[in-house]
Amino acid sequence: MKMLTYNLGAFAANCYLVYDEESRKACLIDPGAYDAKIIEVISTKVLSLEYIILTHRHLDHILGVNAFKQKTGARIAVHEL
């Protein structure tokens, strides 16, 4: 299991790309903005982004969700509350 950390958006909120090297399945946690570099890493490492996980729904953690979903087809996971 590997984890890469990115500081995204105007608030430089932490975003994490977590992936398994064997299965190539990945999840993206709290994308506060869209960053093409993350898509490049996903492509270069031949990862399948399965989920975009939101720890909470504050603006600085969700602004990149739609763009990443459109680019990858990943499902969004967030607690109902």
C-alpha positions in Angstrom: 0.0 0.0 0.0 1.3 3.4 -1.0 0.1 6.9 -0.1 1.0 10.2 -1.9 0.2 13.5 -0.4 -0.8 16.7 -2.3 -1.6 20.2 -1.0 -4.5 21.4 -3.1 -6.6 24.5 -3.6 -6.4 28.0 -2.2 -6.4 26.5 1.4 -3.6 24.0 0.5 -5.7 21.3 2.1 -4.1 17.8 2.2 -5.3 15.3 -0.4 -4.2 11.7 -0.5 -3.9 9.2 -3.3 -3.8 5.8 -1.7 -3.2 2.7 -3.9 -2.3 -1.0 -3.8 0.7 -1.8 -5.9 -0.5 -5.3 -6.7 -4.2 -4.8 -7.6 -3.6 -1.2 -8.9 -6.8 -0.1 -7.2 -6.7 3.4 -5.7 -8.7 5.9 -3.8 -8.4 9.7 -3.6 -9.2 11.3 -0.3 -10.4 14.9 0.1 -9.6 16.5 -3.3 -9.8 20.2 -2.5 -9.1 21.2 -6.1 -8.5 19.5 -9.4 -4.8 18.8 -10.2 -3.8 17.2 -13.5 -0.6 15.9 -11.9 -2.7 13.5 -9.9 -4.4 12.2 -13.1 -0.9 11.8 -14.6 0.3 9.7 -11.7 -2.9 7.6 -11.9 -2.2 7.1 -15.6 1.6 6.5 -15.3 1.2 3.9 -12.6 -1.8 2.3 -14.4 -4.1 2.7 -11.4 -7.8 2.3 -11.3 -9.3 5.0 -9.2 -12.2 3.2 -7.5 -13.4 5.8 -5.0 -13.1 9.5 -4.1 -13.5 9.5 -0.3 -14.6 12.6 1.5 -13.8 12.9 5.2 -16.3 15.8 5.5 -18.0 18.2 3.2 -16.1 21.5 3.8 -15.4 23.5 0.7 -11.6 23.1 1.0 -12.0 19.3 0.8 -14.5 18.9 -2.1 -13.9 21.4 -4.8 -12.0 18.9 -7.0 -14.6 16.0 -6.7 -16.6 16.6 -9.9 -13.5 17.0 -12.1 -11.9 13.8 -10.7 -15.1 11.9 -11.1 -15.5 13.0 -14.7 -11.9 12.1 -15.6 -11.9 8.7 -13.8 -15.5 7.5 -13.2 -14.6 6.9 -9.6 -17.5 6.5 -7.1 -17.9 9.1 -4.3 -18.0 8.0 -0.7 -19.1 10.4 2.1 -21.0 9.8 5.3 -24.7 10.8 5.0 -24.4 13.3 7.9 
